[in-house]
Amino acid sequence: MSDVEVPVLIVGGGGAGLTASMLMSQFGIDSLLVSAWPTTSILPKAHVLSQRTMEIFREVGIADAVYAVSTPAENMRATAWYAGLAGPNDNYGRQIGRLEAWGAGYTDPDYVAASSCRTANLPQIRLEPIMRSRAETLAGPDRVRFNHDVVSFEQDDDGVTAQVLDKQTGEQYSVRCRYLLGCDGGRTVGKQLGVQMDGVRNVMHMVSGVKSSPFVAGQPGRRPIKGPTSYQKVGHRPDPAVPDRRWSCRLRSRSPRRRCVWQYLHNRRPGLPGLFGFPARRSV
Ligand SMILES: Cc1cc2nc3c(=O)[nH]c(=O)nc-3n(C[C@H](O)[C@H](O)[C@H](O)COP(=O)(O)OP(=O)(O)OC[C@H]3O[C@@H](n4cnc5c(N)ncnc54)[C@H](O)[C@@H]3O)c2cc1C
């Protein structure tokens, strides 16, 4: 006899698992989601939400909440490239190029005709808490469990029995389900089933940082990058600490309070010192 019986066990609480949970609830199918990490993503990671994604979010009831905190449409008309952010002379912050993007802020007739939902821009660090909250509401009490790790599972003719570790209490319990959804980013379920990953792996190591600040307003004597209609401002400067490497900085969103969310992406070798004054342990 299993400790928990449920039609569908969802393994993983990232974008895939949380979407699956919300959709299951919408279809009236009882599910249990377990996710190994204690929280949703602590990294910004992906950010552009396509029109189709926003249609699905509308169906599960979170589109308005996402639009409310994501980049305003008028700021999503283009992507622009700059020579750095700001600096002591006029070369810093100079615009190098600009390209219309994302349906020009939902003004391109083809984009408007394609869907009643416009593209949105919200990094995973901000999006996943909205998804988690909605999944918890729709699925019911104790049906979305973070910090719970699937340590093993066995399949038979009628379904799957999984062993789940509650990492807070240290207790292990079994879950019997008809279907197990592997939404764990390929970490556990696929491996145990013997699914192989094809292709090149470990292409690069990426440092990802996120900062919320009002510094688009600039500093005296410096020339900050400007142009609120471009959604993504990519600044490239060589990093003196890492020859032949560069970093880029992207403006992800602009809130009504005029604060900006900046994401730093930086490819580098492991073991180098921290970035932008952060100690190495925070530069993961
Ligand atoms: C720095 C960075 C930048 C990125 N930028 C982009 C981008 O610009 N565009 C883009 O499309 N994509 C981007 N990605 C990729 C994107 O983030 C992933 O494709 C996406 O998060 C995958 O979602 P997922 O739900 O499948 O898996 P994940 O988000 O990886 O979630 C997996 C979940 O499974 C859980 N889990 C793992 N093992 C177990 C287990 N044994 N038991 C229970 N739970 C388990 C974890 O706790 C986690 O919640 C980026 C990724 C990174 C790291």
PDBQT file of the ligand as one rigid body, heavy atoms in Angstrom, charges set to zero:
ROOT
HETATM    1  C1  LIG A 301      21.717  30.765 -17.513  1.00  0.00    +0.000 C 
HETATM    2  C2  LIG A 301      20.573  30.190 -18.336  1.00  0.00    +0.000 A 
HETATM    3  C3  LIG A 301      20.017  30.963 -19.338  1.00  0.00    +0.000 A 
HETATM    4  C4  LIG A 301      18.985  30.439 -20.119  1.00  0.00    +0.000 A 
HETATM    5  N1  LIG A 301      18.448  31.240 -21.100  1.00  0.00    +0.000 NA
HETATM    6  C5  LIG A 301      17.465  30.764 -21.885  1.00  0.00    +0.000 A 
HETATM    7  C6  LIG A 301      16.892  31.561 -22.924  1.00  0.00    +0.000 A 
HETATM    8  O1  LIG A 301      17.297  32.709 -23.116  1.00  0.00    +0.000 OA
HETATM    9  N2  LIG A 301      15.888  31.020 -23.673  1.00  0.00    +0.000 N 
HETATM   10  C7  LIG A 301      15.422  29.749 -23.461  1.00  0.00    +0.000 A 
HETATM   11  O2  LIG A 301      14.503  29.305 -24.161  1.00  0.00    +0.000 OA
HETATM   12  N3  LIG A 301      15.930  28.987 -22.472  1.00  0.00    +0.000 NA
HETATM   13  C8  LIG A 301      16.938  29.450 -21.701  1.00  0.00    +0.000 A 
HETATM   14  N4  LIG A 301      17.457  28.667 -20.709  1.00  0.00    +0.000 N 
HETATM   15  C9  LIG A 301      16.939  27.306 -20.573  1.00  0.00    +0.000 C 
HETATM   16  C10 LIG A 301      15.662  27.276 -19.739  1.00  0.00    +0.000 C 
HETATM   17  O3  LIG A 301      15.911  27.904 -18.502  1.00  0.00    +0.000 OA
HETATM   18  C11 LIG A 301      15.271  25.804 -19.534  1.00  0.00    +0.000 C 
HETATM   19  O4  LIG A 301      15.058  25.239 -20.800  1.00  0.00    +0.000 OA
HETATM   20  C12 LIG A 301      14.005  25.653 -18.712  1.00  0.00    +0.000 C 
HETATM   21  O5  LIG A 301      14.177  26.135 -17.403  1.00  0.00    +0.000 OA
HETATM   22  C13 LIG A 301      13.625  24.176 -18.659  1.00  0.00    +0.000 C 
HETATM   23  O6  LIG A 301      12.453  24.082 -17.872  1.00  0.00    +0.000 OA
HETATM   24  P1  LIG A 301      12.066  22.713 -17.219  1.00  0.00    +0.000 P 
HETATM   25  O7  LIG A 301      10.833  22.952 -16.400  1.00  0.00    +0.000 OA
HETATM   26  O8  LIG A 301      12.030  21.666 -18.270  1.00  0.00    +0.000 OA
HETATM   27  O9  LIG A 301      13.304  22.325 -16.277  1.00  0.00    +0.000 OA
HETATM   28  P2  LIG A 301      13.983  23.121 -15.094  1.00  0.00    +0.000 P 
HETATM   29  O10 LIG A 301      13.640  24.568 -15.118  1.00  0.00    +0.000 OA
HETATM   30  O11 LIG A 301      15.424  22.734 -15.125  1.00  0.00    +0.000 OA
HETATM   31  O12 LIG A 301      13.297  22.501 -13.815  1.00  0.00    +0.000 OA
HETATM   32  C14 LIG A 301      13.588  21.183 -13.404  1.00  0.00    +0.000 C 
HETATM   33  C15 LIG A 301      12.915  20.956 -12.080  1.00  0.00    +0.000 C 
HETATM   34  O13 LIG A 301      13.067  19.583 -11.759  1.00  0.00    +0.000 OA
HETATM   35  C16 LIG A 301      13.331  19.478 -10.381  1.00  0.00    +0.000 C 
HETATM   36  N5  LIG A 301      13.976  18.185 -10.179  1.00  0.00    +0.000 N 
HETATM   37  C17 LIG A 301      15.135  17.721 -10.689  1.00  0.00    +0.000 A 
HETATM   38  N6  LIG A 301      15.373  16.461 -10.275  1.00  0.00    +0.000 NA
HETATM   39  C18 LIG A 301      14.324  16.119  -9.488  1.00  0.00    +0.000 A 
HETATM   40  C19 LIG A 301      13.982  14.946  -8.739  1.00  0.00    +0.000 A 
HETATM   41  N7  LIG A 301      14.761  13.872  -8.723  1.00  0.00    +0.000 N 
HETATM   42  N8  LIG A 301      12.831  14.956  -8.006  1.00  0.00    +0.000 NA
HETATM   43  C20 LIG A 301      12.029  16.055  -7.999  1.00  0.00    +0.000 A 
HETATM   44  N9  LIG A 301      12.314  17.166  -8.693  1.00  0.00    +0.000 NA
HETATM   45  C21 LIG A 301      13.434  17.200  -9.426  1.00  0.00    +0.000 A 
HETATM   46  C22 LIG A 301      14.146  20.714 -10.026  1.00  0.00    +0.000 C 
HETATM   47  O14 LIG A 301      13.988  21.047  -8.664  1.00  0.00    +0.000 OA
HETATM   48  C23 LIG A 301      13.505  21.766 -10.925  1.00  0.00    +0.000 C 
HETATM   49  O15 LIG A 301      12.434  22.423 -10.279  1.00  0.00    +0.000 OA
HETATM   50  C24 LIG A 301      18.482  29.140 -19.889  1.00  0.00    +0.000 A 
HETATM   51  C25 LIG A 301      19.031  28.375 -18.860  1.00  0.00    +0.000 A 
HETATM   52  C26 LIG A 301      20.055  28.887 -18.095  1.00  0.00    +0.000 A 
HETATM   53  C27 LIG A 301      20.631  28.032 -16.995  1.00  0.00    +0.000 C 
ENDROOT
TORSDOF 0
